[in-house]
Amino acid sequence: MITAADPLLTVRDLRTHFFTGAGVVKSVDGVSFQVRRGETLALVGESGSGKSVTSLSILRLLAASGKIVSGRIEFTSRDGQNRDLTRVSEAEMRTIRGNEIAMVFQDPMSSLNPAYTVGDQIAESIMLHRRTRRREALEIAAQMLEKVGISGAGCRIRDYPYQLSGGMCQRVMIAIALSCNPSLLIADEPTTALDVTVQAQILDLLRKLQEELQMGILFVTHNLAVVAEIAHRVAVMYGGRVVEDGWTSEMFRSPKHPYTRALLNSIPAIGRHPARLQAIPGNPPNPLTLPPGCAFEPRCQYAIAECSRAIPNLVHTGNEHWVRCIRHGSL
């Protein structure tokens, strides 16, 4: 699944588990994918599929009970050095977070600190990583607010989060993330809490800034409409594993995995008038007790006995497309 075309981030067989009183929760169970420079990879799946834990694992921002038990997270920094983020020291990770890899969280109203102005919150990262004085950092903060489309930035940097709308707060979060010109931006459902108009503005903004900065974007979402709008490639997750990975256009035109097909069939489409939307039966698997075979087998209409016996391998089907299904060629 890994290619050599200018990789920025390469995740190899990542396993992140949470050790709880009820047992071991295998939130991420052998995930592999790649993000190239200037490319947007969408990580897609239902709630509980492991998308957010995967993104938090990259930055090593896991809860105390969470641990990366195996795998590699290879990141190529600005100086061309390739490092495995699972093995670097915590001090080195602090120089990478917010500087070379930045993250936009899904709820800006709870991610921003209500006790500090938005200018101070943007300037904090600039002072830390660029070693600038507060006055200079605030000037850069105002420039960043202008860049993300907030007018009157010289005055807005003195505002508190409660004085801004949800869309403006999300723009502030993007300004914080981009303040040090990161090589990789991780966007964890950044448009979930926004209305459709503001959502479109945020997506346009991300595309524009990506072209300008040539950064890679890992876009975590469950919204396939957003995926079609912004992503070059898609990695579909289910039960803590990637079940399909390929170019967005091909994935929408010819999905290979039954789960990907089910997701696409559950979306209403212009010109298609079914009596009912096609819902996926059953529930996602409990990560405490994952099935011994394909995690989607209990919900899959194409399942056969062999599907429940062993976890399928991720198979290359051509044109940089991979699928984890033993029946992909006969569906």
N, C-alpha and C positions, 0 to 999 in steps of 0.2 A: 504493500500500500504506500510505501514511502518512495518518493522520487527525488531526484537530485536537482530539480529546477529551482535554484536560488532559495533554499529553505530559510525561513526565519525562526519558526518554532516547529519542532518535531517531537510529538508525544509517542512513545513506544511502550505498548503493553502496560499501561498505567493501572495500578490497583490501589485504590484508597478505601480503607475499611474503618469503621467506627466500632470501638470496643465498649459495649454497653452491658448493663446487668442482665439484659434479656438475651444477649449473645452478640455475635459479630455481624454487623451490618455491612454488606458488600456493596457500597454505593457506586463505586467505580471498579469494574471487574475485567480488566484487560483491554483498555481503550487505546487506540492508536489513530493518529491523524497528523496532518501537516498544514501549516499556514505559511504561505509565501509572502514575500514583500509586495505591497500594493494590492494584496488579494483579501477578499472577505470570505471567511468560512463560517457558515451558519451551523450551529450545533442545535439540533432539533429533537423534540420528543415531549411526551407527556410529563406532567409533574411527577417527580420521583424517579425519573429515568437516569439521573446522575449528571445532568448538564451543569448545574451550578457548582456541584462538588468538584467536577473536573476543572472548571475555571478557577475555583479557589485553591485547588491543589497546585496549579501552575504558579500561583503567587505564594504558596505555602501559608495560607490564611485559614487553616482548619481549626475547628474547635478542639479542646483539650483531648477529647476522646478519639479524635480522628488521627489517622496515620497513613502515610504513603508506604505501603508494605513492599512494593516492587515496581519496577518500570523505570523509564528514563524520560526526562523532560529537557530536551536539548534546545538551547536558545543561543542564537548568534547575535552578539552585542554589536554596538556601533564600531568598535575597533576590530571587528572581524573574528573575535575569539568565540569559539563554541564551547558552552559550558552546560553541564548537566545540573539543572536547578534542584534536583533532589539531593545533591551531594555538596553544594556550596554552603558556606557558613551562614549563620543568621545575619551577621554583620554585612556580608556581601549581598544577601538578599535585600537588606534595607537600602542598599545603594541602587538596586535594580527596580524595586517597587516604586511606582510613581515617577520614575526617571526614564528607564528604558521600557518597562512594561507598566501600563496604567489601566485602571479599571473604572468603568461607569456602572454604578449599581442601579437596580430596578426601581427603587423608591426614593426619589430625590428629597422628598420632604422629611424622611427619617434619616437619610444619609448626611444631610447638612446639619451642622451644629447650630441650634437656634440662638446660642449665646454669643456668637461671633458674626461680624459682618461678612458678606460674601467676598469682599476684597481681601480681608485677612485670611480667609480660608483658602483662597487661590494663592495668595502670597506665601503662605506657610510652606508649600511644596517648593516654590521657587527659591526661597531663602535657604531651604535645606539642601537642595541638589545643585543650585547654581551659585551658592555662597554669595548672595547679594545682600545689600542692606534693605531694611524694610521699605524705605521710600522708593528705591528703585524697583523692588518687588511689586509694590502697589501700582507703579506705572505700567509694568508688564502685565499685571492683573487686569488693568483697564483695557489694555490692548487686546488681551485674550477675550474679554467680554465683547468688545467690538467685533472680533473675529467670529464669534459664535452668534452674532446677530442681535446683540442687546444694545440698543441705542442709548445715548446719554451715559456711557459707561463711567465717565469721570464722576458722576453723581451716584450711579448704581453701586459702585464698590463700597459705598457707606451704608447700603441697605442691609437689613437682616432677612433671612430666608422667608419669614412670615409676611414680608412686604411684597413678595414676588409670587407670580402665578406658578402653577405646576410646570408649565412648559418652560418658563424662564429659569426655574430652579434646575430643570434638567439641563438647560444650556449652561448654567453655572457648573454643574457636575462635569460636563464635557470640557469646559474651560479649565477646571482643576486638573482633569486627566491629561489634557494636551499642553499644559503650561510648560512642561519640560521637553516637548517634542519627542514623545516616546516612539520606539520602533514598532511596538505592538500595543494595540488597544483591545482590551477585553470588555465587551458591552453585554452586561447580564440583563436581558429583557428591559432595555432602556426606554421603551415606548409603551410598556404595559399600562401604566396609570394615566396615559395621555389620550385626549380625544383624537379622532382621525385626522383632523386638520393639522394639529400640532405634531402628531406622529409623522405625517408626511414632511413637515418642515425639518424635524430632527433627522430623518433619513436622508433628506437632501443635503443637510449640513454635514453629516458624516461622510457622504460621498465626496463632497467638495473638499473637505479637510483631508481625506485620504489621498485624493489626487495631488493636493498641494504638498503634503508631507511624505507621500509614498510609504505610508505605514500599513502593516498588516492588521486586520481586524478579525477577532474571534467574536462572532455575534451569537449570543445564547438566546434562544426564543422558542416558543411553542406556536407562534403565529406564522403559518405558511404564506400568508399574503405578504408579510414583511420580508420573508425569505426570498420570494420571487422578485421583490423590489430592489434588494440590496446585495444579495449574496452571489459570488461567483461559483462557489462550491457549497455542497451540503453534506453534513455527516449526521445521519439519523441515529439516535440512541434509544435503546430499550433495555430495561433491566440492568443498567450499568454497563452496557456494551454497545459498540457501534455496530449496527446491523446493515447499514448501507452508506456508501460514500461515493459521491460523484459530482459531475458538473450540474449546476442548477437546472439548466435547460433540459438536459437529458433525464434528470431525475423526475421532473414534472411531466415530460413527454412519455417516458418509458420506465416507470419504477420497477425494480426487480424483486424487492422484498415484500411479502404480504402485509407487513406492518406499514411500510411506506404507502402501499396502495390503499390500505384502509384509511390512513390519515388523509390522503388526497380525495378519496371518495366521500369523506365526511364533510367536505367543504361545499357550500352551495355555489353553483356556477351559473353565470349568465347564459341563457339559452337552454339550460337543462332544468326540467321541471319534474323531478321525481315526486311520488306521493309522500315519501318521507326521506329525510337525510339518512344515510347509511351509517349508523352508529357502530362502534367497535364493541362487541359483546364482552362481558366480564370486566375484570379490574386488573390494573398493572400488578406484577408479582411483588410479594413481600421480600425486600432485600435480605431479611433474616433467613428466609427459606426459599432461595431461588430454585427453580426446577433443575434436575440433573442434566437436561438437554437444552433445547432451544427455549429461551424464556418466554417467547411469544406463543409457543405450541398450545397452551390451554385455551387461547383465544383465536387460534388460526383456523380458518375454514379449509385450508389445504393440508393440514397436518396429517402425517402418517405415523405409524408406530415407531419408525426409526428416529423421528424428530425428538422423541422424549428420552432417547438413550444417551446421546452425547452432544456437547456443545458444538455446533457447526463452525468450521473455519471460515475466515474472511477470504472469499475467492475473487480473483480478478476476472472480470467479464469483458474487458476491453475498454479502450478510450478512457483510461484512468477511472474506471468504475469498479467498485468492489461491493460484494453482497455476502451476508452471512445467512445462507439458506441452502439446504441440500436439494430443494426442489426448484431453485430459481430458473433452471433451464426448461422446466416443463409446465410452468404456470401460464 
